[in-house]
Amino acid sequence: MSKPRSIAVAQTCPVRGDVDANLAEHLRLIPIAASEGARVVVFPELSLTGYEMDIAAGLAFTERDPRLAPLAAAAASHDVSVLVGAPVRIGTKLYIGALILEPGGATRLYTKHHLGAFGDSARVDGTVPPAEATVFHAGDRNPLLDIGGNPAAVAVCADIGYPEHARNAAAMGAKNYLASTFVIRSDFAGDSAKLRRYAVEHRMTVALANFGSPSGGLIAAGRSSIWSDTGDLLVQLEPTGSGVAIARETPKGWQAKAVMVESLQVATPRA
């Protein structure tokens, strides 16, 4: 018998390439989500390193990376599944991974299926970031999470641009669609509209975790969000800054809360 769903998205302000600093922010946000009853906490794409393609290979994780130990301990002590983003090396290939640390001690890996590019979107210095395919390989790992008996599928950023990805998640039995993303300001309206549509079409609760500060020289949109399986926006964080948004299913309907916290790094986004 399934239990009521309780989902959190964590919005972070990554420090370029500083895994220790980014881990510290993760470990600060997980207890906040857990204290509000979250069963899963979703962090943004490449949350442990930032969206920094030029240094991703040197920071790459493995599935049993010792740097994940503090996150595994937090998942166990707070009885919550934690989904974090990092470059992950499997053999000789590099992937954009979503590592899932479960409270029982298991670690599983989703690898981003559809690699993206920012097209003509320029960094704040006027340069254009390289396409992800110049650094990473497209992956095919696709585990489901269990959230109190409610299956959840994972998506990483560009995956949400492909309707068949959400359709396949629903066909697998997913009742929740967890999107770990780095969405820039100009893309937010379109991406959030797609996610709301997936919620309605497939009757899935949909969550989006995003950065709240620039990364890779690009301006993040923030506004990490959760939609109900009828497409209602349940909660949304601010455009900038760190925080946690939690949505809990109750007999009387959904209850939601947004908690913004002071970032561990000072980031001043530029328009």
C-alpha positions in Angstrom: 0.0 0.0 0.0 1.5 3.4 -1.0 2.0 6.2 1.4 1.3 9.9 0.8 4.0 11.5 -1.3 6.4 14.0 0.1 9.0 15.6 -2.3 11.6 18.3 -1.9 13.6 20.2 -4.4 16.8 21.9 -3.3 18.1 25.0 -5.0 21.8 25.6 -4.6 24.4 28.2 -5.5 27.4 26.2 -6.7 31.0 27.1 -6.2 32.9 26.4 -9.4 34.7 23.1 -9.1 34.7 23.1 -5.2 33.2 19.8 -4.3 33.8 20.3 -0.6 31.9 23.6 -0.5 29.1 22.2 -2.6 28.8 19.2 -0.4 28.6 21.5 2.6 25.6 23.2 1.0 23.9 19.9 0.2 24.4 18.7 3.8 22.9 21.9 5.1 19.8 21.7 2.9 19.0 17.9 3.4 18.0 18.3 7.1 15.7 21.2 6.3 13.9 19.1 3.8 13.8 16.1 6.1 12.5 18.1 9.0 9.4 19.0 6.8 8.8 15.3 6.1 10.4 14.9 2.7 11.0 11.4 1.5 13.2 12.5 -1.4 15.4 15.6 -2.0 16.3 16.5 -5.6 19.3 18.6 -6.3 20.2 20.4 -9.6 22.2 19.0 -12.5 25.9 18.8 -11.8 25.1 20.1 -8.3 28.4 18.8 -6.7 30.6 20.6 -9.2 28.6 23.3 -10.9 27.9 23.4 -14.6 31.6 23.6 -15.5 32.3 21.6 -18.5 36.0 22.6 -18.9 36.9 21.0 -15.6 34.3 18.2 -15.4 36.7 15.4 -16.4 39.1 16.2 -13.6 36.2 16.3 -11.0 34.5 13.1 -12.2 32.9 10.8 -9.7 32.5 7.0 -9.7 29.4 5.1 -8.6 31.3 4.2 -5.3 33.1 7.4 -4.9 34.3 8.0 -1.3 33.2 11.7 -1.7 29.6 10.5 -1.6 30.0 9.1 2.0 28.7 12.2 3.8 25.6 12.2 1.5 25.0 8.5 2.2 25.3 9.2 5.9 22.8 12.1 5.6 20.4 9.9 3.7 20.5 7.2 6.3 20.3 9.5 9.3 17.4 11.5 8.0 15.6 8.5 6.3 15.4 10.3 3.0 16.5 9.5 -0.6 18.9 12.1 -2.0 19.5 12.8 -5.7 22.6 14.7 -6.6 24.2 15.7 -9.8 27.8 15.1 -10.9 30.0 14.2 -13.8 30.4 10.4 -13.6 33.0 8.2 -15.3 32.1 4.7 -16.3 35.0 3.0 -17.9 36.6 5.5 -20.3 33.4 7.5 -20.8 32.1 10.6 -19.0 28.4 11.1 -18.3 26.2 13.7 -16.7 24.9 11.6 -13.8 22.2 11.8 -11.2 23.4 9.8 -8.2 20.6 8.4 -6.0 21.6 7.7 -2.4 19.0 5.8 -0.5 18.5 5.6 3.2 19.1 1.8 3.2 22.6 2.3 1.9 22.1 1.6 -1.8 23.5 4.0 -4.5 22.1 4.0 -8.0 22.8 6.0 -11.0 20.8 7.7 -13.7 22.8 8.9 -16.7 21.5 11.8 -18.8 19.9 10.5 -22.0 19.7 13.6 -24.1 22.7 16.0 -24.2 22.0 19.7 -24.6 23.5 22.9 -25.9 22.7 26.5 -25.1 22.7 27.5 -28.8 23.2 31.3 -29.0 22.9 31.8 -25.3 26.0 33.7 -24.2 27.9 33.6 -21.0 28.2 36.8 -19.0 31.6 37.2 -20.8 30.0 37.0 -24.2 31.3 33.5 -25.1 29.0 30.6 -26.0 29.4 27.4 -24.0 30.3 24.2 -25.9 27.7 21.6 -26.6 27.6 18.9 -23.9 28.3 16.2 -26.5 31.9 17.6 -26.8 32.5 16.5 -23.2 30.0 13.9 -22.3 28.4 10.8 -23.7 24.6 10.2 -23.8 23.6 7.6 -21.2 20.9 5.0 -20.9 20.7 4.2 -17.2 17.2 4.8 -16.0 16.3 3.5 -12.5 13.0 4.2 -10.7 13.0 5.4 -7.1 10.4 4.3 -4.6 8.8 7.2 -2.6 6.7 5.4 -0.1 5.3 3.0 -2.7 5.0 5.7 -5.3 7.5 5.1 -8.2 9.5 8.1 -9.3 11.4 8.6 -12.6 14.4 10.8 -13.1 15.2 13.4 -15.8 18.3 15.6 -16.2 17.8 18.9 -17.8 17.6 18.5 -21.6 15.7 15.2 -21.1 12.6 17.3 -20.3 12.6 18.7 -23.8 11.7 15.3 -25.2 8.0 14.4 -24.6 8.8 10.7 -25.1 11.0 10.8 -22.1 8.1 11.7 -19.8 5.9 9.3 -21.7 8.3 6.4 -21.2 8.5 7.3 -17.5 4.7 7.0 -17.2 4.8 3.7 -19.1 7.3 2.4 -16.5 4.7 3.1 -13.8 6.1 6.4 -12.5 3.8 8.5 -10.4 6.4 11.2 -10.0 8.9 12.9 -12.4 12.0 14.3 -10.8 13.9 16.8 -13.0 17.5 17.7 -12.0 18.2 20.8 -14.1 20.3 23.8 -14.9 17.7 26.1 -16.5 18.7 29.6 -17.6 16.4 32.6 -17.4 15.4 32.6 -21.1 14.5 29.0 -21.1 12.5 28.8 -17.9 9.0 29.7 -19.2 9.2 27.1 -21.9 10.6 24.4 -19.7 8.2 24.9 -16.9 5.3 24.8 -19.3 6.5 21.5 -20.6 6.8 20.1 -17.1 3.3 21.2 -16.2 2.0 19.6 -19.4 3.7 16.3 -18.5 2.0 16.4 -15.0 -1.4 16.8 -16.6 -0.9 14.3 -19.5 0.6 11.6 -17.4 -0.9 12.3 -14.0 2.5 12.5 -12.4 3.7 14.9 -9.7 6.6 16.8 -11.3 9.5 18.5 -9.5 12.2 20.8 -10.9 15.5 21.5 -9.0 17.6 24.4 -10.4 20.5 26.5 -9.5 19.9 29.9 -7.7 23.1 31.6 -9.0 25.3 31.6 -12.1 27.2 28.6 -13.1 29.5 28.1 -16.1 29.2 31.8 -16.7 25.4 31.4 -17.4 22.6 33.0 -15.4 20.3 30.4 -13.7 16.6 31.0 -13.5 16.2 29.6 -10.0 12.5 29.2 -9.2 12.8 25.5 -8.3 9.2 24.2 -8.4 6.8 21.3 -7.7 3.6 20.7 -9.6 0.8 18.3 -8.6 -0.4 15.5 -10.8 -3.2 17.8 -12.0 -0.8 20.6 -13.1 -1.2 22.9 -10.1 1.9 24.8 -9.1 2.3 23.8 -5.5 5.4 25.7 -4.5 8.2 27.7 -6.1 11.4 29.2 -4.8 12.8 32.6 -5.6 14.8 33.4 -8.7 18.1 33.7 -6.8 19.5 32.1 -3.7 19.6 28.8 -1.9 16.6 27.0 -0.4 14.3 24.1 -0.3 10.7 23.7 -1.5 8.7 20.8 0.0 5.3 19.5 -1.1 3.5 16.9 1.1 0.4 14.9 0.1 -2.2 14.8 2.9 -5.8 13.5 3.2 -6.9 17.1 2.8 -4.8 17.7 -0.2 -1.3 19.0 -0.8 0.6 21.1 1.7 3.7 23.1 0.5 6.4 25.2 2.0 9.3 27.2 0.6 12.4 27.8 2.7 15.0 30.2 1.5 18.4 30.3 3.3 21.5 32.4 3.1 23.9 31.0 0.5 27.2 29.8 1.6 28.8 31.7 -1.3 27.9 35.3 -2.2 26.6 35.3 -5.8 25.4 38.5 -7.5 23.7 37.5 -10.8 24.1 39.9 -13.7 21.2 40.6 -16.1 
